[in-house]
């Protein structure tokens, strides 16, 4: 545990990343007016295939759309009205929070900033959990537009890193079918060279991300959880874009500079912890509370699982930083590009449904980041992130780490109880050897 | 004549222990009806047993599975942790929902057995590559069983396995025809006990009993009394007491679209040269679980056809609390049935049930059907 004080300095690239996020929503809300094609779906939908055919297309993923409504729709009480609208349609409160924001916004025909809900031309999804396929099925039905969905196959369930070939073949076959379907439907040729380029950019972005996450193991940590959030969005949404590769390069370089100079957002770091899962987006003040107690929140193991480079056979474990960018291993042909996309999609999905992987990843991340403990969000509106949570908590505790579990819903504020969460935080902070502050 | 099937359900653990002692075989616990029993029977002396909950309050699963997951998956795991399934040699799951996957993972983590298998099953079963992919998965599964048992599974073995399970499916389908009469020849609780028996008992022993039942049932004199004919649609439900309670209030359950009902046996494996492809194809063609009804919907038509074919007057829509796949489909099914003239009522299932509330609501629903005021 670090005890001495360090230098601090603003993270300059942060505002630029936030601006990209806002620009995306401005573009999304103006897309209908500007005659741009709008495709709805989920973060991990195979959107790069669309981009290779329709470079001007606007892809709106439902998960960040839920966050957008939660954070930007508050003035008009859109988050509450959206979930209530879903309940009026007969769907239950315990269903996926992001999905309910997405549906509610659709049924209310309303988006933040006084804008209408964007009318889609198509829905494209990956059936990643029990919700994603059916969530998007309803979006397409209600909007009266075509729906295309792909899925990963088997999950070994034994925590091994083996990549099951039947599952990869299955995904790649679905990708080829998607190309065929798009070409026939839109009478436009799929641009193979463009797709390869997009996958090479993705490869480089993932290498870059891995390197930054590795740098978080420095004491003091150059970044904190909140500073990573807009980059998380860039990685999930646009890691295939050359422009974003430039942003990520700046992100990596500035982080490297901070490590070299000993710069940290928390100059008096007293303890280092992970936050597992995503935060309740309306209550990010809990991170301020931790900061006031000198607790540095570094990242979550999902930061490793969703976005690192995927090597065909990981030589040094999953956290191989793959840095500097291993261009030799980047896809060069359509076949390699398809396989690369299938392998990283499969590993992402497998992480979500394999408890042993989650335990392994959490313990590895705790060790690598020199953390003292972990805060785990048990999300009442997300089965994907909730799978394995009690087992992860037990495993981390058995390995000697301080642990805290809190229940919340990332977007449905009706489920939030700050008095309970802050009590749990106080106990957790004390378990890290830091006395609680007077409230 | 039907009480023995009820006993099979009630005494399922005793049966499995006795079977194991008698045959020297292995018992394999299964978590979902997408498990290809045909291959397990082909492997020889293995008894597939569906893992069910104990329908009793318990406090052992909470540190393994979050309370926001369905009570069924937590109840199943609790039975393992409490040692009720101490006779199992292995467990397996066919990929279904995340809740059951969690029960399987926690079981594998905390109850070490010599065999544990996660079988990939596509959810987008309308896709062009789904059968091929599932057949590939079946091939891997077959190899893993061969490794576990030390026996090679030949085409002849697969033919035998398919015939054993197809026979059960055929008998159950034929028996279900006897529910079309008014009143039906056997009750919903008895039908569910029959289907559950098929998921718990060695089919080589069960099939002759089903044949006998098929012969005897038409002569039955103590069957259900006339009542409001209802269908049940939704989540897994093995609570026979609940079904008896519902039927004691003037309802006759005449058909179910559930994995503890018709979905389990509705179609047979149609022979093909490649046996594993044939087995895979059956799952692709099977009446869909909501989780497998993505992209183009098929369930709505299937449910409506069942309601008409079995002359149901109304429908009970059930879902295990927090069961996401059914929570997606039930509002759509509810709307469709009501539009087609089938009144509905919704019931949330938990490990234990409030009997008084169920009785009152059922009576009200039956009264509404009888008065034709829906």
Interface residues (C-beta under 8 A of the other chain):
Chain A: X89 X90 X91 X92 X94 X95 X96 X127 X129 X130 X131 X133 X134 X137 X138 X147 X148 X149 X150 X151 X153 X154 X155 X156 X157 X158 X164 X166 X167 X169 X170 X173 X174 X177 X353 X354 X355 X356 X378 X380 X383 X384 X386 X387 X388 X389 X390 X391 X394 X407
Chain B: X62 X63 X64 X65 X66 X68 X69 X93 X95 X97 X98 X99 X101 X102 X104 X105 X106 X108 X109 X116 X118 X119 X120 X122 X123 X124 X127 X128 X129 X132 X133 X136 X137 X140 X290 X291 X293 X294 X295 X297 X322 X324 X325 X327 X328 X329 X330 X331 X334 X335
